Amino acid sequence: MTERVIATEAALELIDLLKERHGAIMFHQSGGCCDGSSPMCYAQGDLLLGTQDVLLGEIGGSPFYMHKSQFEYWKHTQLIIDVVQGRGGMFSLEGVEGKRFLTRSRAFTAEELQELSN
């Protein structure tokens, strides 16, 4: 089954660490401004979701959201959440670990888009 969002092994390891330290977590793909366009990680419930937020799926058992307007730009791509060294968004939980989540992407095939539309 095609998924809209997946995570690399490195990202899954960091997610496990963050869940050990903070309990349940959630992600929201930032749309720019202060934190760029990074995936932001929060303790579950620390970010209030609105009616315009779309649940793309889960990574490491944690929900991953994106604002509807951002989704319109990204709906043809699979998001691949990875980890790199360095400081990320100042509000994201992984910052103190000296790592940051990073969104990579690839275009869906025609077959995958068909599957997702069903």
C-alpha positions in Angstrom: 0.0 0.0 0.0 1.3 3.4 -0.9 1.8 5.8 1.9 1.9 9.6 1.7 4.6 9.9 4.4 7.3 7.5 5.4 10.5 7.7 7.5 14.1 6.5 7.2 15.6 4.2 9.7 17.5 7.1 11.2 14.3 9.1 11.6 12.5 6.1 13.2 15.4 5.8 15.7 15.1 9.5 16.7 11.3 9.2 16.9 11.7 6.3 19.4 14.2 8.3 21.5 11.9 11.3 21.5 8.9 9.2 22.5 11.0 7.8 25.4 11.7 11.3 26.6 8.5 13.1 25.9 5.7 10.5 25.6 3.4 10.5 22.6 4.6 12.9 19.8 3.1 14.3 16.7 4.5 16.0 13.5 3.3 18.9 11.4 5.0 19.9 8.2 5.9 23.6 8.5 4.9 25.8 5.6 7.8 28.3 6.0 8.4 31.5 7.9 10.5 31.2 11.1 11.2 27.4 10.9 11.5 27.1 7.1 9.7 24.1 5.7 10.9 21.5 8.2 8.8 18.8 9.7 8.2 20.0 13.2 7.9 17.5 16.1 5.8 18.3 19.2 4.6 16.5 22.3 1.1 15.2 21.4 -1.4 18.0 22.0 1.2 20.9 22.2 0.2 22.0 18.7 -3.5 22.8 18.3 -4.7 21.4 15.0 -7.3 23.2 13.0 -10.0 22.1 10.6 -7.6 22.9 7.7 -4.9 20.4 8.9 -4.7 17.1 6.9 -3.5 13.9 8.5 -1.1 12.3 5.9 -0.4 9.2 7.9 1.9 8.0 10.7 5.7 7.6 11.1 7.0 5.6 14.0 3.4 5.4 15.3 3.1 9.2 15.5 0.6 11.2 13.4 1.9 13.5 10.7 -0.1 16.5 9.6 0.1 19.3 7.0 -2.0 22.3 6.4 -4.5 21.9 3.5 -2.9 24.7 1.5 0.5 23.0 1.7 -1.0 19.7 0.9 -2.1 21.1 -2.5 1.5 21.6 -3.4 2.7 18.3 -2.0 -0.1 15.9 -2.9 1.7 14.5 -5.9 4.7 13.5 -3.8 5.6 11.0 -1.1 7.3 12.7 1.9 10.3 10.9 3.2 11.3 12.1 6.7 15.0 11.8 7.4 17.4 13.1 10.0 20.6 15.2 9.6 23.0 16.7 12.0 22.4 20.3 13.1 19.8 22.5 14.7 16.4 22.6 13.2 13.2 24.5 14.0 13.4 26.2 17.4 10.1 24.7 18.5 10.8 21.2 17.4 11.6 18.6 20.1 14.7 17.1 18.3 16.6 20.4 18.4 18.3 19.6 21.8 19.6 16.3 20.3 21.9 18.2 17.8 19.8 16.7 15.0 16.9 17.9 12.9 14.2 16.2 10.8 14.4 16.9 7.1 11.7 16.3 4.4 12.8 14.7 1.2 10.3 13.7 -1.4 9.7 11.8 -4.6 6.9 12.1 -7.1 4.3 9.3 -7.0 3.9 7.1 -10.1 0.6 7.2 -12.0 -0.3 3.9 -10.4 0.4 5.1 -6.9 -1.7 8.2 -7.5 -4.5 6.1 -8.7 -4.2 3.9 -5.6 -4.3 6.9 -3.3 -7.4 8.3 -5.0 -9.4 5.2 -4.3 
